[in-house]
Amino acid sequence: MTIRVRDAIVVVLGALSGLGAARVPQITDLREIPLHMGVNDIARLAPDGRDGIIVEGEHSDSPTADGRSIDFMALLRDSPPGPLWEVVDAREEPSDISDRPFGGSLLSAAPHDGEDWKRNIAFARGRVDGSPALLLIVGERDLQATHAANAHTAVPADITVYRMQRDDLDQQDHFIPIQHRRTMACYVDVRLAVAQTLKLPLPTGYAGPGTPAPCGATG
């Protein structure tokens, strides 16, 4: 029996929570930040009031759907406002769709053919244990554990919420994972999994399935 690293983390966190040694942060007031292709100037993006920019663009290094990505970079301006902009990276985490971990400075979603997104990325404002927070939401369909050869196969999804936190040692902001969820239902498009799990609206122009599908079914 193979136990993946992320599943082991979830099990350990759950056990520790039950013993009172650790607890999962409570996320409330979740509101997705609407984005468009190109440069998104966002006033007071950081909870401390710093302005920010989220750049969104498309990239393709292959004629096939698997070579296409939607890429994001989050930047924060100096406080008080100055000439410097800081890139906010995400801590690397195991990926359900690739042997390479997810994370770094450039954050890549995997839309595949547009109706069976394998990885989705969203930014949101919310509260973590009552405190304002800037959040990164990453949803991935589990195409590795099921050995799904077809990208349209309905599989469970892992949803990870990252919180932007300041590291006083390197004076750098990072997105740090604070919550992992695995869906019981199976999905052909991970955007539906994220919307249903976190009670967020579906993206404008969403063209994927409207409901979960039987696990293993191929659309």
Backbone as CSV, one residue per row, in Angstrom:
resi,resn,N_x,N_y,N_z,CA_x,CA_y,CA_z,C_x,C_y,C_z
1,MET,0.854,-1.186,0.000,0.000,0.000,0.000,0.889,1.235,0.000
2,THR,0.657,2.166,-0.934,1.462,3.372,-1.041,0.757,4.538,-0.360
3,ILE,1.464,5.240,0.525,0.915,6.411,1.183,1.663,7.631,0.669
4,ARG,0.939,8.562,0.053,1.576,9.752,-0.474,1.916,10.728,0.650
5,VAL,2.901,11.591,0.400,3.364,12.532,1.418,2.228,13.419,1.885
6,ARG,1.432,13.947,0.944,0.365,14.858,1.341,-0.684,14.143,2.182
7,ASP,-1.042,12.917,1.812,-2.008,12.160,2.614,-1.465,11.935,4.021
8,ALA,-0.163,11.635,4.122,0.438,11.408,5.431,0.374,12.671,6.272
9,ILE,0.600,13.829,5.641,0.532,15.098,6.366,-0.868,15.311,6.924
10,VAL,-1.886,15.043,6.094,-3.263,15.220,6.541,-3.575,14.310,7.713
11,VAL,-3.125,13.042,7.636,-3.377,12.093,8.719,-2.710,12.550,10.011
12,VAL,-1.450,12.979,9.903,-0.722,13.402,11.093,-1.363,14.643,11.707
13,LEU,-1.737,15.616,10.858,-2.381,16.816,11.380,-3.687,16.481,12.084
14,GLY,-4.430,15.553,11.498,-5.682,15.163,12.120,-5.465,14.502,13.467
15,ALA,-4.461,13.637,13.539,-4.173,12.955,14.800,-3.720,13.947,15.862
16,LEU,-2.842,14.865,15.483,-2.367,15.851,16.435,-3.490,16.759,16.914
17,SER,-4.384,17.112,15.978,-5.517,17.952,16.351,-6.371,17.249,17.387
18,GLY,-6.566,15.933,17.200,-7.373,15.175,18.143,-6.734,15.102,19.517
19,LEU,-5.414,15.207,19.574,-4.711,15.150,20.849,-4.563,16.533,21.482
20,GLY,-4.998,17.543,20.750,-4.888,18.890,21.274,-3.521,19.506,21.056
21,ALA,-2.625,18.819,20.340,-1.279,19.336,20.129,-1.222,20.312,18.963
22,ALA,-2.171,20.252,18.076,-2.204,21.153,16.933,-3.654,21.295,16.489
23,ARG,-3.921,22.351,15.758,-5.279,22.545,15.269,-5.211,23.135,13.874
24,VAL,-6.244,22.870,13.099,-6.332,23.423,11.755,-6.898,24.834,11.856
25,PRO,-6.228,25.826,11.283,-6.741,27.194,11.353,-8.141,27.301,10.750
26,GLN,-8.973,28.157,11.310,-10.325,28.352,10.813,-10.335,29.509,9.830
27,ILE,-10.798,29.216,8.612,-10.848,30.224,7.554,-12.287,30.671,7.377
28,THR,-12.517,31.983,7.457,-13.855,32.541,7.309,-13.814,33.751,6.379
29,ASP,-15.017,34.225,6.005,-15.162,35.442,5.177,-14.336,35.351,3.890
30,LEU,-14.352,34.209,3.250,-13.537,33.992,2.055,-14.160,34.713,0.865
31,ARG,-13.367,35.567,0.213,-13.825,36.326,-0.953,-12.734,36.279,-2.019
32,GLU,-13.049,35.650,-3.137,-12.048,35.536,-4.201,-11.756,36.898,-4.802
33,ILE,-10.492,37.132,-5.146,-10.067,38.374,-5.800,-10.221,38.187,-7.311
34,PRO,-11.100,38.955,-7.957,-11.281,38.783,-9.408,-10.042,39.243,-10.174
35,LEU,-9.639,38.449,-11.167,-8.463,38.755,-11.960,-8.799,38.700,-13.443
36,HIS,-7.984,39.368,-14.253,-8.076,39.278,-15.701,-6.678,39.063,-16.250
37,MET,-6.602,38.644,-17.510,-5.300,38.472,-18.138,-4.550,39.808,-18.173
38,GLY,-3.271,39.749,-17.858,-2.455,40.950,-17.849,-2.134,41.375,-16.441
39,VAL,-2.003,42.688,-16.235,-1.599,43.247,-14.954,-2.827,43.666,-14.159
40,ASN,-2.948,43.121,-12.951,-4.039,43.466,-12.041,-3.472,44.294,-10.898
41,ASP,-3.734,45.611,-10.912,-3.322,46.481,-9.810,-4.356,46.375,-8.702
42,ILE,-3.925,46.026,-7.506,-4.862,45.793,-6.409,-4.425,46.612,-5.202
43,ALA,-5.236,47.606,-4.860,-4.931,48.454,-3.713,-5.064,47.648,-2.422
44,ARG,-4.132,47.877,-1.504,-4.143,47.234,-0.179,-4.301,45.720,-0.311
45,LEU,-3.508,45.143,-1.193,-3.568,43.691,-1.393,-3.165,42.949,-0.124
46,ALA,-2.138,43.430,0.535,-1.681,42.786,1.772,-2.531,43.266,2.950
47,PRO,-2.727,42.422,3.954,-3.506,42.835,5.127,-2.942,44.060,5.846
48,ASP,-1.621,44.302,5.708,-1.024,45.474,6.368,-1.181,46.745,5.540
49,GLY,-1.892,46.659,4.419,-2.187,47.848,3.628,-1.304,48.069,2.424
50,ARG,-0.286,47.242,2.218,0.575,47.421,1.048,-0.184,47.123,-0.242
51,ASP,0.048,47.965,-1.238,-0.543,47.735,-2.549,0.163,46.578,-3.241
52,GLY,-0.523,45.971,-4.210,0.079,44.839,-4.895,-0.313,44.746,-6.353
53,ILE,0.331,43.842,-7.031,0.058,43.529,-8.431,0.022,42.006,-8.564
54,ILE,-0.959,41.506,-9.263,-0.960,40.091,-9.655,-0.979,40.054,-11.174
55,VAL,0.061,39.467,-11.754,0.176,39.357,-13.206,-0.307,37.976,-13.628
56,GLU,-1.180,37.949,-14.622,-1.703,36.681,-15.148,-1.419,36.607,-16.643
57,GLY,-0.885,35.486,-17.075,-0.598,35.306,-18.489,-0.669,33.853,-18.898
58,GLU,-0.742,33.622,-20.186,-0.826,32.266,-20.725,0.499,31.891,-21.372
59,HIS,0.868,30.613,-21.260,2.119,30.143,-21.837,1.887,28.763,-22.445
60,SER,2.544,28.497,-23.562,2.462,27.180,-24.183,3.830,26.803,-24.718
61,ASP,4.330,25.650,-24.267,5.617,25.177,-24.778,5.449,23.895,-25.577
62,SER,4.205,23.621,-26.003,3.924,22.386,-26.727,2.653,22.575,-27.549
63,PRO,2.546,21.915,-28.701,1.313,22.003,-29.483,0.150,21.248,-28.858
64,THR,0.401,20.462,-27.819,-0.669,19.700,-27.181,-1.215,20.476,-25.988
65,ALA,-2.404,20.060,-25.520,-3.038,20.736,-24.392,-2.195,20.641,-23.133
66,ASP,-1.430,19.566,-22.977,-0.637,19.400,-21.763,0.488,20.418,-21.652
67,GLY,0.839,21.082,-22.736,1.906,22.066,-22.688,1.435,23.466,-22.382
68,ARG,0.141,23.641,-22.127,-0.424,24.968,-21.902,-0.580,25.224,-20.405
69,SER,-0.262,26.453,-19.984,-0.438,26.814,-18.587,-0.950,28.246,-18.491
70,ILE,-1.592,28.546,-17.367,-1.945,29.906,-16.997,-1.072,30.249,-15.806
71,ASP,-0.218,31.262,-15.951,0.809,31.556,-14.955,0.496,32.849,-14.203
72,PHE,0.865,32.868,-12.919,0.604,34.012,-12.050,1.880,34.389,-11.315
73,MET,2.026,35.694,-11.080,3.081,36.193,-10.207,2.487,37.291,-9.333
74,ALA,2.678,37.173,-8.024,2.162,38.151,-7.069,3.305,39.025,-6.572
75,LEU,3.084,40.347,-6.583,4.102,41.293,-6.144,3.494,42.273,-5.148
76,LEU,4.298,42.678,-4.161,3.887,43.666,-3.180,4.842,44.851,-3.216
77,ARG,4.286,46.047,-3.061,5.093,47.259,-3.085,5.648,47.560,-1.700
78,ASP,6.811,48.211,-1.691,7.423,48.635,-0.437,6.455,49.472,0.397
79,SER,6.632,49.429,1.699,5.894,50.302,2.610,6.893,51.038,3.493
80,PRO,6.895,52.386,3.453,6.049,53.250,2.626,6.381,53.079,1.143
81,PRO,5.439,53.487,0.251,5.642,53.231,-1.189,6.999,53.708,-1.676
82,GLY,7.694,52.805,-2.346,9.008,53.111,-2.891,9.188,52.440,-4.230
83,PRO,10.415,52.384,-4.746,10.655,51.821,-6.078,10.711,50.304,-6.113
84,LEU,10.810,49.642,-4.953,11.005,48.201,-4.926,9.673,47.453,-4.868
85,TRP,9.641,46.317,-5.576,8.495,45.414,-5.548,8.991,44.029,-5.166
86,GLU,8.318,43.420,-4.230,8.707,42.102,-3.740,7.849,41.019,-4.391
87,VAL,8.489,39.965,-4.898,7.766,38.806,-5.424,7.436,37.882,-4.248
88,VAL,6.148,37.544,-4.117,5.715,36.651,-3.045,5.660,35.232,-3.606
89,ASP,6.519,34.366,-3.114,6.561,32.997,-3.623,5.685,32.085,-2.762
90,ALA,5.511,30.855,-3.218,4.754,29.846,-2.471,5.691,28.711,-2.102
91,ARG,5.565,28.228,-0.878,6.390,27.099,-0.459,6.064,25.880,-1.313
92,GLU,7.095,25.172,-1.724,6.888,24.021,-2.595,6.195,22.888,-1.846
93,GLU,5.223,22.274,-2.526,4.429,21.193,-1.965,4.317,20.076,-3.002
94,PRO,4.121,18.818,-2.588,3.915,17.734,-3.557,2.740,18.048,-4.477
95,SER,2.827,17.593,-5.726,1.798,17.858,-6.722,1.082,16.573,-7.117
96,ASP,-0.229,16.680,-7.337,-1.018,15.530,-7.781,-0.966,15.321,-9.288
97,ILE,-0.447,16.296,-10.017,-0.469,16.188,-11.473,0.926,16.145,-12.082
98,SER,1.953,16.214,-11.248,3.311,16.261,-11.776,4.279,15.682,-10.757
99,ASP,5.398,15.157,-11.248,6.450,14.709,-10.354,7.168,15.893,-9.714
100,ARG,7.033,17.070,-10.323,7.641,18.273,-9.768,6.703,18.881,-8.738
101,PRO,7.237,19.403,-7.623,6.369,20.028,-6.622,5.768,21.318,-7.149
102,PHE,4.644,21.688,-6.586,4.036,22.978,-6.913,4.646,24.046,-6.016
103,GLY,4.875,25.236,-6.571,5.367,26.338,-5.763,6.449,27.127,-6.467
104,GLY,7.072,28.041,-5.727,8.071,28.914,-6.295,7.522,30.304,-6.545
105,SER,8.217,31.085,-7.365,7.806,32.462,-7.650,6.746,32.541,-8.737
106,LEU,6.840,31.652,-9.730,5.862,31.606,-10.809,4.887,30.464,-10.520
107,LEU,3.604,30.800,-10.397,2.581,29.832,-10.006,1.772,29.466,-11.234
108,SER,1.739,28.186,-11.566,1.157,27.752,-12.832,-0.079,26.893,-12.632
109,ALA,-1.174,27.316,-13.276,-2.384,26.499,-13.346,-2.314,25.645,-14.605
110,ALA,-3.102,24.553,-14.620,-3.071,23.614,-15.744,-4.486,23.438,-16.288
111,PRO,-4.875,24.265,-17.269,-6.250,24.205,-17.788,-6.526,23.037,-18.719
112,HIS,-5.483,22.380,-19.224,-5.613,21.318,-20.205,-6.456,21.808,-21.384
113,ASP,-7.625,21.220,-21.665,-8.381,21.685,-22.835,-9.455,22.701,-22.464
114,GLY,-9.466,23.157,-21.199,-10.406,24.197,-20.791,-11.678,23.692,-20.148
115,GLU,-11.964,22.395,-20.258,-13.154,21.817,-19.639,-12.792,20.706,-18.659
116,ASP,-11.508,20.511,-18.428,-11.072,19.473,-17.482,-9.804,19.940,-16.767
117,TRP,-9.900,21.145,-16.175,-8.728,21.733,-15.529,-8.130,20.756,-14.525
118,LYS,-6.813,20.582,-14.621,-6.112,19.690,-13.700,-5.647,20.441,-12.453
119,ARG,-5.234,21.690,-12.621,-4.856,22.525,-11.476,-5.461,23.913,-11.659
120,ASN,-6.052,24.426,-10.594,-6.606,25.771,-10.604,-5.914,26.597,-9.525
121,ILE,-5.760,27.888,-9.790,-5.168,28.817,-8.833,-6.097,30.003,-8.665
122,ALA,-6.317,30.409,-7.425,-7.123,31.595,-7.136,-6.500,32.326,-5.954
123,PHE,-6.703,33.634,-5.932,-6.288,34.454,-4.798,-7.540,34.964,-4.101
124,ALA,-7.466,35.109,-2.790,-8.658,35.501,-2.047,-8.268,36.294,-0.807
125,ARG,-9.221,37.072,-0.327,-9.113,37.684,0.987,-9.961,36.860,1.947
126,GLY,-9.619,36.878,3.189,-10.397,36.153,4.181,-9.862,36.425,5.567
127,ARG,-10.354,35.665,6.508,-9.859,35.737,7.881,-9.386,34.359,8.317
128,VAL,-8.255,34.332,8.981,-7.716,33.092,9.543,-7.721,33.251,11.055
129,ASP,-8.535,32.448,11.715,-8.718,32.577,13.167,-9.052,34.015,13.543
130,GLY,-9.848,34.657,12.683,-10.328,36.004,12.972,-9.468,37.129,12.457
131,SER,-8.244,36.846,12.010,-7.335,37.895,11.545,-7.375,38.005,10.019
132,PRO,-7.360,39.233,9.457,-7.361,39.398,8.001,-6.164,38.703,7.366
133,ALA,-6.387,38.114,6.178,-5.325,37.354,5.523,-5.461,37.440,4.017
134,LEU,-4.313,37.378,3.344,-4.270,37.191,1.895,-4.001,35.719,1.643
135,LEU,-4.864,35.092,0.845,-4.825,33.640,0.679,-4.605,33.257,-0.779
136,LEU,-3.928,32.161,-0.964,-3.745,31.521,-2.264,-4.432,30.162,-2.190
137,ILE,-5.305,29.877,-3.152,-6.051,28.614,-3.167,-5.594,27.800,-4.367
138,VAL,-5.121,26.588,-4.107,-4.643,25.710,-5.175,-5.463,24.419,-5.137
139,GLY,-6.137,24.120,-6.235,-6.874,22.865,-6.363,-6.227,21.991,-7.416
140,GLU,-6.028,20.708,-7.096,-5.450,19.760,-8.053,-6.280,18.484,-8.076
141,ARG,-6.606,18.029,-9.276,-7.223,16.711,-9.411,-6.140,15.651,-9.247
142,ASP,-6.471,14.576,-8.541,-5.475,13.560,-8.218,-5.321,12.582,-9.376
143,LEU,-4.502,12.977,-10.341,-4.264,12.131,-11.511,-3.080,11.194,-11.310
144,GLN,-2.387,11.314,-10.176,-1.241,10.434,-9.931,-1.637,9.182,-9.173
145,ALA,-2.339,9.342,-8.062,-2.662,8.175,-7.233,-3.585,7.206,-7.962
146,THR,-4.433,7.743,-8.862,-5.377,6.883,-9.581,-4.776,6.348,-10.874
147,HIS,-3.600,6.861,-11.239,-2.954,6.459,-12.498,-3.912,6.674,-13.680
148,ALA,-4.629,7.795,-13.637,-5.590,8.095,-14.704,-4.848,8.470,-15.982
149,ALA,-5.037,7.685,-16.998,-4.352,7.939,-18.263,-5.057,9.019,-19.063
150,ASN,-6.343,9.209,-18.817,-7.135,10.179,-19.572,-7.413,11.379,-18.683
151,ALA,-7.099,12.574,-19.175,-7.273,13.774,-18.356,-8.741,14.067,-18.060
152,HIS,-9.666,13.425,-18.784,-11.096,13.630,-18.534,-11.644,12.652,-17.491
153,THR,-10.802,11.851,-16.866,-11.263,10.903,-15.858,-11.684,11.645,-14.585
154,ALA,-12.822,11.274,-14.010,-13.298,11.878,-12.769,-12.508,11.307,-11.593
155,VAL,-11.849,12.188,-10.845,-10.996,11.770,-9.722,-11.214,12.729,-8.553
156,PRO,-10.811,12.320,-7.340,-10.867,13.253,-6.207,-9.927,14.429,-6.430
157,ALA,-10.147,15.489,-5.667,-9.301,16.674,-5.762,-8.726,17.004,-4.394
158,ASP,-7.500,17.508,-4.395,-6.871,18.041,-3.190,-6.887,19.559,-3.291
159,ILE,-7.369,20.209,-2.241,-7.452,21.669,-2.216,-6.589,22.171,-1.066
160,THR,-5.631,23.014,-1.394,-4.698,23.548,-0.410,-4.879,25.052,-0.318
161,VAL,-5.037,25.551,0.905,-5.119,26.988,1.140,-3.803,27.454,1.748
162,TYR,-3.182,28.433,1.096,-1.950,29.035,1.569,-2.264,30.423,2.144
163,ARG,-1.553,30.788,3.179,-1.671,32.133,3.755,-0.362,32.881,3.564
164,MET,-0.464,34.149,3.145,0.753,34.953,3.031,1.238,35.327,4.424
165,GLN,2.502,34.999,4.700,3.089,35.286,6.006,4.479,35.884,5.819
166,ARG,4.865,36.742,6.741,6.169,37.391,6.706,7.186,36.562,7.462
167,ASP,8.330,36.303,6.839,9.437,35.622,7.503,10.414,36.698,7.955
168,ASP,10.525,36.872,9.278,11.383,37.936,9.801,12.859,37.662,9.554
169,LEU,13.235,36.392,9.347,14.643,36.068,9.144,15.136,36.571,7.784
170,ASP,14.358,36.292,6.728,14.799,36.738,5.404,14.062,37.992,4.934
171,GLN,13.203,38.550,5.808,12.457,39.771,5.469,11.722,39.605,4.140
172,GLN,11.067,38.474,4.002,10.392,38.113,2.765,9.011,37.566,3.104
173,ASP,8.037,37.856,2.238,6.699,37.284,2.390,6.603,36.013,1.567
174,HIS,5.935,35.013,2.124,5.749,33.733,1.447,4.301,33.276,1.628
175,PHE,3.803,32.512,0.646,2.543,31.803,0.823,2.868,30.446,1.467
176,ILE,2.313,30.235,2.658,2.582,29.034,3.443,1.299,28.217,3.543
177,PRO,1.324,26.909,3.248,0.100,26.111,3.340,-0.384,25.996,4.785
178,ILE,-1.676,26.249,4.967,-2.244,26.164,6.320,-3.398,25.173,6.393
179,GLN,-3.908,24.736,5.239,-5.040,23.807,5.280,-5.062,22.945,4.012
180,HIS,-5.216,21.637,4.198,-5.387,20.703,3.084,-6.756,20.044,3.207
181,ARG,-7.462,19.936,2.087,-8.723,19.202,2.054,-8.724,18.259,0.860
182,ARG,-9.266,17.084,1.030,-9.432,16.129,-0.062,-10.922,15.865,-0.228
183,THR,-11.398,16.008,-1.459,-12.818,15.837,-1.700,-13.204,14.361,-1.669
184,MET,-14.420,14.099,-1.203,-14.971,12.747,-1.273,-15.504,12.482,-2.675
185,ALA,-16.069,13.525,-3.306,-16.606,13.402,-4.664,-15.466,13.456,-5.679
186,CYS,-15.773,13.033,-6.911,-14.782,13.028,-7.993,-15.189,14.033,-9.062
187,TYR,-14.183,14.621,-9.697,-14.425,15.740,-10.609,-13.611,15.591,-11.884
188,VAL,-14.192,16.102,-12.971,-13.494,16.188,-14.249,-12.820,17.551,-14.387
189,ASP,-13.345,18.567,-13.691,-12.773,19.912,-13.724,-12.576,20.370,-12.284
190,VAL,-11.336,20.672,-11.913,-11.041,20.983,-10.515,-11.664,22.295,-10.073
191,ARG,-12.023,23.167,-11.003,-12.636,24.432,-10.607,-13.981,24.207,-9.927
192,LEU,-14.708,23.188,-10.371,-15.974,22.847,-9.725,-15.719,22.324,-8.310
193,ALA,-14.675,21.544,-8.130,-14.331,21.025,-6.807,-14.026,22.167,-5.843
194,VAL,-13.249,23.155,-6.297,-12.908,24.293,-5.445,-14.153,25.098,-5.097
195,ALA,-14.996,25.356,-6.102,-16.200,26.152,-5.874,-17.126,25.474,-4.869
196,GLN,-17.328,24.171,-5.011,-18.246,23.475,-4.125,-17.656,23.295,-2.726
197,THR,-16.364,23.043,-2.637,-15.744,22.801,-1.333,-15.633,24.074,-0.505
198,LEU,-15.263,25.187,-1.146,-15.029,26.434,-0.428,-16.181,27.418,-0.556
199,LYS,-17.266,26.990,-1.212,-18.459,27.843,-1.364,-18.114,29.145,-2.099
200,LEU,-17.358,29.012,-3.189,-16.995,30.144,-4.028,-17.751,30.067,-5.346
201,PRO,-17.982,31.200,-6.014,-18.654,31.156,-7.310,-17.754,30.532,-8.373
202,LEU,-18.373,29.900,-9.358,-17.606,29.387,-10.485,-17.075,30.556,-11.317
203,PRO,-15.941,30.362,-11.988,-15.384,31.449,-12.800,-16.332,31.856,-13.922
204,THR,-16.260,33.118,-14.299,-17.041,33.606,-15.442,-16.647,32.827,-16.692
205,GLY,-17.642,32.367,-17.434,-17.367,31.605,-18.643,-17.037,30.156,-18.398
206,TYR,-17.256,29.662,-17.185,-16.968,28.257,-16.880,-17.702,27.343,-17.853
207,ALA,-16.966,26.389,-18.450,-17.551,25.511,-19.461,-17.453,24.039,-19.100
208,GLY,-17.025,23.749,-17.867,-16.873,22.356,-17.458,-18.186,21.753,-16.990
209,PRO,-18.146,20.525,-16.491,-19.349,19.851,-16.001,-19.975,20.618,-14.838
210,GLY,-21.291,20.459,-14.688,-21.998,21.163,-13.627,-22.106,20.387,-12.338
211,THR,-21.759,19.116,-12.359,-21.865,18.275,-11.170,-20.660,17.344,-11.094
212,PRO,-20.381,16.794,-9.904,-19.348,15.749,-9.819,-19.763,14.544,-10.655
213,ALA,-18.817,13.644,-10.902,-19.085,12.443,-11.702,-18.687,11.208,-10.905
214,PRO,-19.212,10.054,-11.264,-18.775,8.818,-10.577,-17.264,8.662,-10.707
215,CYS,-16.627,8.296,-9.625,-15.177,8.144,-9.642,-14.746,7.127,-10.702
216,GLY,-13.785,7.515,-11.519,-13.294,6.646,-12.590,-14.007,6.824,-13.898
217,ALA,-15.146,7.562,-13.892,-15.865,7.789,-15.146,-15.050,8.694,-16.047
218,THR,-15.194,8.501,-17.328,-14.459,9.312,-18.317,-15.450,10.128,-19.113
219,GLY,-15.230,11.453,-19.087,-16.121,12.359,-19.792,-15.792,12.474,-21.260
